[in-house]
Amino acid sequence: MTKESSKTDLKRSKNKATKKASKHSINNPAEKKQSLKNSSRVPSPPELPESIAQKEPSVTKAWWKNGISFQCQGSGKCCTSHGEFGFVYLTPKDRIRMARHLGMTPKAFEKNHCTRTNGFSHLIEDPKNPDCRFLVKKQCSIYEARPTQCRTWPFWPDTLTPKAWKRDVVEFCPGVNKGAKISAQQIKEQLDEQKASEDALDQEARNFILGK
């Protein structure tokens, strides 16, 4: 929503699900692939389906139907992991857009900046530095080409429940209740964009695991 920074921190509930799932994962690639083929529905890694499965909120009934005041304050807090998995997930379109912005081929961009966890593509993290690899002096150095999850923050399907908004946005991000009011229609557009991104991420992860 703003030009100062981009979102990298994912929800605590997704992180717990990821850690739990990793304990029960199939390590042998051949066994994993065969297991998926034998199932009636290809199981998704647990990070994203939680938000995907949520019912799309009705604008007229949503608590944010009158809009929300929000303006980035340039704190850089949303571009830093806070002791949890802070993956910046990337759809194929995200990777192509970012590669072009950096003057790289998509293949070179993926080799130098991306990795996968449970089939999902995301930016490589430095365990010694919690900041996003593209955060420079609390500013996003690729703002014009930033990933979808950064573009749509804080208006995600799993942050727009009253409880999650207070816990994960109000108590975390200094941009809440600052600046101009974002209309319900604008919020809905951000939700739709994030939902489409999560669907694309989920589908690519399934295809990757199946070797498609």
CYANA upper distance limits for C-alpha pairs under 8 A (distance plus 0.5 A):
  1 MET  CA     71 GLN  CA      8.34
  1 MET  CA     72 CYS  CA      8.25
  1 MET  CA    151 ARG  CA      6.21
  1 MET  CA    152 THR  CA      6.83
  1 MET  CA    153 TRP  CA      7.37
  2 THR  CA     71 GLN  CA      7.41
  2 THR  CA     72 CYS  CA      6.29
  2 THR  CA    151 ARG  CA      8.43
  3 LYS  CA     72 CYS  CA      8.32
  3 LYS  CA    140 CYS  CA      8.45
  3 LYS  CA    143 TYR  CA      7.05
  4 GLU  CA     72 CYS  CA      7.12
  4 GLU  CA     73 GLN  CA      7.88
  4 GLU  CA     74 GLY  CA      5.54
  4 GLU  CA     76 GLY  CA      8.46
  4 GLU  CA    138 LYS  CA      8.32
  4 GLU  CA    139 GLN  CA      6.03
  4 GLU  CA    140 CYS  CA      6.96
  4 GLU  CA    143 TYR  CA      8.26
  5 SER  CA     72 CYS  CA      7.99
  5 SER  CA     74 GLY  CA      6.56
  5 SER  CA     75 SER  CA      8.33
  5 SER  CA     76 GLY  CA      6.44
  5 SER  CA     78 CYS  CA      7.95
  5 SER  CA     79 CYS  CA      7.36
  5 SER  CA    135 LEU  CA      8.35
  5 SER  CA    138 LYS  CA      7.52
  5 SER  CA    139 GLN  CA      5.82
  5 SER  CA    140 CYS  CA      5.45
  5 SER  CA    143 TYR  CA      7.72
  6 SER  CA     76 GLY  CA      8.21
  6 SER  CA     78 CYS  CA      6.95
  6 SER  CA     79 CYS  CA      6.27
  6 SER  CA    140 CYS  CA      6.80
  6 SER  CA    143 TYR  CA      7.89
  6 SER  CA    146 ARG  CA      7.60
  6 SER  CA    150 CYS  CA      5.02
  6 SER  CA    151 ARG  CA      7.32
  6 SER  CA    153 TRP  CA      8.12
  7 LYS  CA     78 CYS  CA      5.26
  7 LYS  CA     79 CYS  CA      5.73
  7 LYS  CA     88 VAL  CA      8.25
  7 LYS  CA    149 GLN  CA      6.97
  7 LYS  CA    150 CYS  CA      4.67
  7 LYS  CA    151 ARG  CA      8.03
  7 LYS  CA    153 TRP  CA      6.49
  7 LYS  CA    154 PRO  CA      8.43
  8 THR  CA     78 CYS  CA      6.23
  8 THR  CA     79 CYS  CA      5.36
  8 THR  CA     80 THR  CA      6.94
  8 THR  CA     81 SER  CA      7.53
  8 THR  CA     86 GLY  CA      6.12
  8 THR  CA     87 PHE  CA      6.67
  8 THR  CA     88 VAL  CA      5.62
  8 THR  CA    132 CYS  CA      7.60
  8 THR  CA    149 GLN  CA      8.07
  8 THR  CA    150 CYS  CA      7.18
  9 ASP  CA     78 CYS  CA      6.40
  9 ASP  CA     79 CYS  CA      7.21
  9 ASP  CA     80 THR  CA      7.11
  9 ASP  CA     81 SER  CA      6.17
  9 ASP  CA     82 HIS  CA      8.03
  9 ASP  CA     85 PHE  CA      7.98
  9 ASP  CA     86 GLY  CA      4.91
  9 ASP  CA     87 PHE  CA      7.26
  9 ASP  CA     88 VAL  CA      8.05
 10 LEU  CA     14 LYS  CA      7.61
 10 LEU  CA     15 ASN  CA      7.93
 10 LEU  CA     85 PHE  CA      7.54
 10 LEU  CA     86 GLY  CA      5.93
 10 LEU  CA     87 PHE  CA      7.27
 11 LYS  CA     15 ASN  CA      6.99
 11 LYS  CA    168 ASP  CA      8.05
 12 ARG  CA     16 LYS  CA      6.79
 12 ARG  CA     84 GLU  CA      7.99
 13 SER  CA     17 ALA  CA      6.84
 14 LYS  CA     18 THR  CA      6.67
 14 LYS  CA     46 PRO  CA      7.39
 14 LYS  CA     47 GLU  CA      5.29
 14 LYS  CA     48 LEU  CA      7.70
 14 LYS  CA     50 GLU  CA      8.01
 15 ASN  CA     19 LYS  CA      6.82
 15 ASN  CA     47 GLU  CA      7.38
 15 ASN  CA     84 GLU  CA      7.40
 15 ASN  CA     85 PHE  CA      6.56
 16 LYS  CA     20 LYS  CA      6.66
 17 ALA  CA     21 ALA  CA      6.52
 17 ALA  CA     46 PRO  CA      6.32
 17 ALA  CA     47 GLU  CA      7.10
 18 THR  CA     22 SER  CA      6.71
 18 THR  CA     45 PRO  CA      7.93
 18 THR  CA     46 PRO  CA      6.35
 18 THR  CA     47 GLU  CA      6.42
 19 LYS  CA     23 LYS  CA      7.37
 20 LYS  CA     24 HIS  CA      7.81
 21 ALA  CA     25 SER  CA      6.78
 21 ALA  CA     45 PRO  CA      8.11
 21 ALA  CA     46 PRO  CA      7.61
 26 ILE  CA     31 GLU  CA      7.35
 26 ILE  CA     32 LYS  CA      5.99
 27 ASN  CA     31 GLU  CA      8.31
 27 ASN  CA     32 LYS  CA      7.67
 28 ASN  CA     32 LYS  CA      6.65
 29 PRO  CA     33 LYS  CA      6.59
 30 ALA  CA     34 GLN  CA      6.68
 31 GLU  CA     35 SER  CA      6.47
 32 LYS  CA     36 LEU  CA      6.77
 32 LYS  CA    209 ILE  CA      8.38
 33 LYS  CA     37 LYS  CA      6.81
 33 LYS  CA    209 ILE  CA      7.11
 33 LYS  CA    210 LEU  CA      6.07
 33 LYS  CA    211 GLY  CA      8.29
 34 GLN  CA     38 ASN  CA      6.71
 35 SER  CA     39 SER  CA      6.96
 36 LEU  CA     41 ARG  CA      8.34
 36 LEU  CA     42 VAL  CA      6.08
 36 LEU  CA     43 PRO  CA      7.71
 36 LEU  CA    210 LEU  CA      7.64
 37 LYS  CA     42 VAL  CA      7.85
 37 LYS  CA    210 LEU  CA      8.11
 42 VAL  CA    206 ARG  CA      7.42
 43 PRO  CA    206 ARG  CA      8.31
 44 SER  CA     49 PRO  CA      7.58
 44 SER  CA    202 ASP  CA      7.34
 44 SER  CA    205 ALA  CA      8.07
 44 SER  CA    206 ARG  CA      7.06
 45 PRO  CA     49 PRO  CA      8.23
 45 PRO  CA    118 ASN  CA      6.36
 45 PRO  CA    119 GLY  CA      8.12
 45 PRO  CA    205 ALA  CA      8.46
 46 PRO  CA     50 GLU  CA      7.56
 48 LEU  CA     52 ILE  CA      6.93
 48 LEU  CA    198 GLU  CA      7.03
 48 LEU  CA    202 ASP  CA      7.53
 49 PRO  CA     53 ALA  CA      6.20
 49 PRO  CA    202 ASP  CA      8.03
 50 GLU  CA     54 GLN  CA      7.36
 50 GLU  CA    158 ASP  CA      8.44
 51 SER  CA    157 PRO  CA      6.34
 51 SER  CA    158 ASP  CA      5.85
 52 ILE  CA    157 PRO  CA      8.27
 52 ILE  CA    195 LYS  CA      7.06
 52 ILE  CA    198 GLU  CA      7.30
 52 ILE  CA    199 ASP  CA      7.56
 54 GLN  CA    157 PRO  CA      7.86
 54 GLN  CA    158 ASP  CA      8.41
 56 GLU  CA    157 PRO  CA      8.19
 57 PRO  CA     61 LYS  CA      8.10
 57 PRO  CA     62 ALA  CA      6.86
 58 SER  CA     62 ALA  CA      6.31
 59 VAL  CA     64 TRP  CA      8.13
 59 VAL  CA     65 LYS  CA      6.07
 59 VAL  CA    184 ALA  CA      7.10
 59 VAL  CA    185 GLN  CA      8.19
 59 VAL  CA    188 LYS  CA      7.72
 60 THR  CA     65 LYS  CA      6.26
 61 LYS  CA     65 LYS  CA      7.23
 63 TRP  CA    162 PRO  CA      7.97
 64 TRP  CA     68 ILE  CA      6.84
 64 TRP  CA    184 ALA  CA      6.98
 65 LYS  CA    183 SER  CA      8.32
 65 LYS  CA    184 ALA  CA      5.71
 66 ASN  CA    183 SER  CA      7.26
 66 ASN  CA    184 ALA  CA      6.66
 67 GLY  CA    181 LYS  CA      6.51
 67 GLY  CA    182 ILE  CA      5.80
 67 GLY  CA    183 SER  CA      4.82
 67 GLY  CA    184 ALA  CA      5.29
 67 GLY  CA    187 ILE  CA      8.15
 68 ILE  CA    177 ASN  CA      7.63
 68 ILE  CA    181 LYS  CA      5.71
 68 ILE  CA    182 ILE  CA      5.68
 68 ILE  CA    183 SER  CA      7.23
 68 ILE  CA    184 ALA  CA      8.21
 69 SER  CA    176 VAL  CA      6.80
 69 SER  CA    177 ASN  CA      5.11
 69 SER  CA    178 LYS  CA      6.12
 69 SER  CA    179 GLY  CA      6.49
 69 SER  CA    180 ALA  CA      5.97
 69 SER  CA    181 LYS  CA      4.37
 69 SER  CA    182 ILE  CA      6.22
 70 PHE  CA    175 GLY  CA      5.88
 70 PHE  CA    176 VAL  CA      5.24
 70 PHE  CA    177 ASN  CA      5.84
 70 PHE  CA    178 LYS  CA      5.49
 70 PHE  CA    179 GLY  CA      6.14
 70 PHE  CA    180 ALA  CA      6.93
 70 PHE  CA    181 LYS  CA      6.82
 70 PHE  CA    182 ILE  CA      7.18
 71 GLN  CA    175 GLY  CA      5.33
 71 GLN  CA    176 VAL  CA      7.22
 71 GLN  CA    177 ASN  CA      8.15
 71 GLN  CA    178 LYS  CA      5.79
 71 GLN  CA    179 GLY  CA      5.49
 71 GLN  CA    180 ALA  CA      7.48
 72 CYS  CA    174 PRO  CA      7.90
 72 CYS  CA    175 GLY  CA      5.16
 72 CYS  CA    178 LYS  CA      8.44
 73 GLN  CA    174 PRO  CA      6.88
 73 GLN  CA    175 GLY  CA      5.90
 74 GLY  CA    138 LYS  CA      7.22
 74 GLY  CA    139 GLN  CA      7.62
 75 SER  CA    138 LYS  CA      7.03
 75 SER  CA    174 PRO  CA      8.02
 76 GLY  CA     80 THR  CA      7.43
 76 GLY  CA    135 LEU  CA      8.43
 76 GLY  CA    138 LYS  CA      5.26
 76 GLY  CA    139 GLN  CA      7.31
 77 LYS  CA    172 PHE  CA      8.38
 77 LYS  CA    173 CYS  CA      7.66
 78 CYS  CA    173 CYS  CA      7.79
 79 CYS  CA    131 ASP  CA      6.54
 79 CYS  CA    132 CYS  CA      6.06
 79 CYS  CA    135 LEU  CA      7.42
 80 THR  CA     86 GLY  CA      7.76
 80 THR  CA    130 PRO  CA      5.84
 80 THR  CA    131 ASP  CA      4.79
 80 THR  CA    132 CYS  CA      6.40
 81 SER  CA     85 PHE  CA      7.22
 81 SER  CA     86 GLY  CA      5.24
 81 SER  CA    130 PRO  CA      5.50
 81 SER  CA    131 ASP  CA      6.89
 81 SER  CA    132 CYS  CA      8.31
 82 HIS  CA     86 GLY  CA      7.88
 82 HIS  CA    130 PRO  CA      7.66
 87 PHE  CA    122 HIS  CA      6.57
 87 PHE  CA    123 LEU  CA      7.16
 87 PHE  CA    125 GLU  CA      8.04
 88 VAL  CA    122 HIS  CA      5.77
 88 VAL  CA    123 LEU  CA      6.07
 88 VAL  CA    147 PRO  CA      8.13
 88 VAL  CA    149 GLN  CA      7.84
 89 TYR  CA    120 PHE  CA      7.62
 89 TYR  CA    121 SER  CA      6.37
 89 TYR  CA    122 HIS  CA      4.64
 89 TYR  CA    123 LEU  CA      7.17
 89 TYR  CA    147 PRO  CA      8.11
 89 TYR  CA    149 GLN  CA      7.75
 89 TYR  CA    201 LEU  CA      8.26
 90 LEU  CA     94 ASP  CA      5.91
 90 LEU  CA     95 ARG  CA      6.64
 90 LEU  CA    120 PHE  CA      8.46
 90 LEU  CA    121 SER  CA      6.06
 90 LEU  CA    122 HIS  CA      5.70
 90 LEU  CA    123 LEU  CA      7.80
 90 LEU  CA    147 PRO  CA      6.86
 90 LEU  CA    148 THR  CA      8.12
 90 LEU  CA    201 LEU  CA      7.75
 91 THR  CA     95 ARG  CA      6.87
 91 THR  CA    121 SER  CA      7.65
 91 THR  CA    197 SER  CA      7.18
 91 THR  CA    200 ALA  CA      6.88
 91 THR  CA    201 LEU  CA      5.99
 91 THR  CA    204 GLU  CA      8.44
 92 PRO  CA     96 ILE  CA      6.79
 93 LYS  CA     97 ARG  CA      6.58
 94 ASP  CA     98 MET  CA      6.59
 94 ASP  CA    145 ALA  CA      8.22
 94 ASP  CA    146 ARG  CA      8.04
 94 ASP  CA    147 PRO  CA      5.89
 94 ASP  CA    148 THR  CA      7.33
 95 ARG  CA     99 ALA  CA      6.45
 95 ARG  CA    106 PRO  CA      6.91
 95 ARG  CA    109 PHE  CA      7.85
 95 ARG  CA    110 GLU  CA      7.86
 96 ILE  CA    100 ARG  CA      6.72
 96 ILE  CA    105 THR  CA      8.36
 96 ILE  CA    106 PRO  CA      5.93
 97 ARG  CA    101 HIS  CA      6.79
 97 ARG  CA    145 ALA  CA      6.39
 98 MET  CA    102 LEU  CA      6.79
 98 MET  CA    109 PHE  CA      8.46
 98 MET  CA    142 ILE  CA      7.95
 98 MET  CA    145 ALA  CA      5.77
 98 MET  CA    146 ARG  CA      7.36
 98 MET  CA    147 PRO  CA      8.26
 99 ALA  CA    103 GLY  CA      6.60
 99 ALA  CA    104 MET  CA      5.37
 99 ALA  CA    105 THR  CA      6.33
 99 ALA  CA    106 PRO  CA      5.85
 99 ALA  CA    108 ALA  CA      8.47
 99 ALA  CA    109 PHE  CA      6.03
100 ARG  CA    104 MET  CA      6.29
100 ARG  CA    105 THR  CA      7.43
100 ARG  CA    106 PRO  CA      8.17
101 HIS  CA    142 ILE  CA      7.88
101 HIS  CA    145 ALA  CA      6.86
104 MET  CA    108 ALA  CA      6.67
104 MET  CA    109 PHE  CA      6.56
105 THR  CA    109 PHE  CA      6.65
106 PRO  CA    110 GLU  CA      6.65
107 LYS  CA    111 LYS  CA      6.75
108 ALA  CA    112 ASN  CA      6.65
109 PHE  CA    113 HIS  CA      6.19
109 PHE  CA    114 CYS  CA      7.68
110 GLU  CA    114 CYS  CA      5.19
110 GLU  CA    115 THR  CA      7.76
111 LYS  CA    115 THR  CA      8.33
113 HIS  CA    123 LEU  CA      6.19
113 HIS  CA    124 ILE  CA      6.15
114 CYS  CA    121 SER  CA      7.11
114 CYS  CA    122 HIS  CA      6.06
114 CYS  CA    123 LEU  CA      5.00
114 CYS  CA    124 ILE  CA      5.59
115 THR  CA    121 SER  CA      6.28
115 THR  CA    122 HIS  CA      6.22
115 THR  CA    123 LEU  CA      6.76
115 THR  CA    124 ILE  CA      6.20
116 ARG  CA    120 PHE  CA      5.59
116 ARG  CA    121 SER  CA      4.98
116 ARG  CA    122 HIS  CA      6.51
117 THR  CA    121 SER  CA      7.29
117 THR  CA    122 HIS  CA      8.20
118 ASN  CA    205 ALA  CA      7.73
118 ASN  CA    209 ILE  CA      8.33
119 GLY  CA    204 GLU  CA      8.07
119 GLY  CA    205 ALA  CA      4.75
119 GLY  CA    206 ARG  CA      7.38
119 GLY  CA    208 PHE  CA      6.28
119 GLY  CA    209 ILE  CA      6.37
120 PHE  CA    201 LEU  CA      7.06
120 PHE  CA    202 ASP  CA      7.92
120 PHE  CA    204 GLU  CA      7.81
120 PHE  CA    205 ALA  CA      5.50
121 SER  CA    201 LEU  CA      8.22
121 SER  CA    205 ALA  CA      8.17
123 LEU  CA    133 ARG  CA      8.42
124 ILE  CA    133 ARG  CA      8.26
125 GLU  CA    129 ASN  CA      8.29
125 GLU  CA    130 PRO  CA      7.95
125 GLU  CA    132 CYS  CA      7.67
125 GLU  CA    133 ARG  CA      7.64
126 ASP  CA    130 PRO  CA      7.17
126 ASP  CA    133 ARG  CA      8.31
131 ASP  CA    135 LEU  CA      6.98
134 PHE  CA    140 CYS  CA      6.48
134 PHE  CA    141 SER  CA      6.02
134 PHE  CA    142 ILE  CA      7.19
135 LEU  CA    139 GLN  CA      5.98
135 LEU  CA    140 CYS  CA      5.32
135 LEU  CA    141 SER  CA      6.51
136 VAL  CA    140 CYS  CA      6.76
136 VAL  CA    141 SER  CA      6.63
140 CYS  CA    146 ARG  CA      8.45
142 ILE  CA    146 ARG  CA      6.17
146 ARG  CA    150 CYS  CA      6.84
146 ARG  CA    151 ARG  CA      7.20
147 PRO  CA    151 ARG  CA      6.87
148 THR  CA    152 THR  CA      6.68
148 THR  CA    193 GLU  CA      8.13
148 THR  CA    194 GLN  CA      7.20
148 THR  CA    197 SER  CA      7.33
149 GLN  CA    153 TRP  CA      6.72
149 GLN  CA    194 GLN  CA      6.94
149 GLN  CA    197 SER  CA      8.33
152 THR  CA    156 TRP  CA      7.22
152 THR  CA    190 GLN  CA      5.80
152 THR  CA    191 LEU  CA      7.77
152 THR  CA    193 GLU  CA      7.78
152 THR  CA    194 GLN  CA      6.77
154 PRO  CA    159 THR  CA      7.61
154 PRO  CA    169 VAL  CA      7.48
155 PHE  CA    159 THR  CA      7.16
155 PHE  CA    160 LEU  CA      7.03
155 PHE  CA    187 ILE  CA      6.78
155 PHE  CA    190 GLN  CA      6.57
155 PHE  CA    191 LEU  CA      6.48
156 TRP  CA    160 LEU  CA      6.81
156 TRP  CA    190 GLN  CA      7.88
156 TRP  CA    191 LEU  CA      6.07
156 TRP  CA    194 GLN  CA      6.87
156 TRP  CA    195 LYS  CA      8.41
157 PRO  CA    161 THR  CA      8.46
157 PRO  CA    191 LEU  CA      6.55
157 PRO  CA    194 GLN  CA      8.15
157 PRO  CA    195 LYS  CA      7.73
158 ASP  CA    164 ALA  CA      7.57
159 THR  CA    164 ALA  CA      5.49
159 THR  CA    165 TRP  CA      5.59
159 THR  CA    168 ASP  CA      7.36
159 THR  CA    169 VAL  CA      7.80
160 LEU  CA    164 ALA  CA      6.98
160 LEU  CA    165 TRP  CA      6.01
161 THR  CA    165 TRP  CA      6.39
162 PRO  CA    166 LYS  CA      6.79
163 LYS  CA    167 ARG  CA      6.70
164 ALA  CA    168 ASP  CA      5.98
164 ALA  CA    169 VAL  CA      7.82
165 TRP  CA    169 VAL  CA      5.53
165 TRP  CA    170 VAL  CA      6.65
166 LYS  CA    170 VAL  CA      5.26
166 LYS  CA    171 GLU  CA      6.61
167 ARG  CA    171 GLU  CA      6.16
167 ARG  CA    172 PHE  CA      7.96
168 ASP  CA    172 PHE  CA      6.44
169 VAL  CA    173 CYS  CA      5.83
169 VAL  CA    176 VAL  CA      7.98
170 VAL  CA    174 PRO  CA      7.82
170 VAL  CA    176 VAL  CA      6.52
174 PRO  CA    178 LYS  CA      8.49
175 GLY  CA    179 GLY  CA      8.48
182 ILE  CA    186 GLN  CA      6.78
182 ILE  CA    187 ILE  CA      7.23
183 SER  CA    187 ILE  CA      6.78
184 ALA  CA    188 LYS  CA      6.56
185 GLN  CA    189 GLU  CA      6.76
186 GLN  CA    190 GLN  CA      6.87
187 ILE  CA    191 LEU  CA      6.73
188 LYS  CA    192 ASP  CA      6.66
189 GLU  CA    193 GLU  CA      6.70
190 GLN  CA    194 GLN  CA      6.68
191 LEU  CA    195 LYS  CA      6.52
192 ASP  CA    196 ALA  CA      6.66
193 GLU  CA    197 SER  CA      6.72
194 GLN  CA    198 GLU  CA      6.68
195 LYS  CA    199 ASP  CA      6.73
196 ALA  CA    200 ALA  CA      6.76
197 SER  CA    201 LEU  CA      6.68
198 GLU  CA    202 ASP  CA      6.54
199 ASP  CA    203 GLN  CA      6.67
200 ALA  CA    204 GLU  CA      6.63
201 LEU  CA    205 ALA  CA      6.65
202 ASP  CA    206 ARG  CA      6.84
203 GLN  CA    207 ASN  CA      6.77
204 GLU  CA    208 PHE  CA      6.53
205 ALA  CA    209 ILE  CA      6.72
206 ARG  CA    210 LEU  CA      6.74
207 ASN  CA    211 GLY  CA      6.50
207 ASN  CA    212 LYS  CA      5.49
208 PHE  CA    212 LYS  CA      6.50
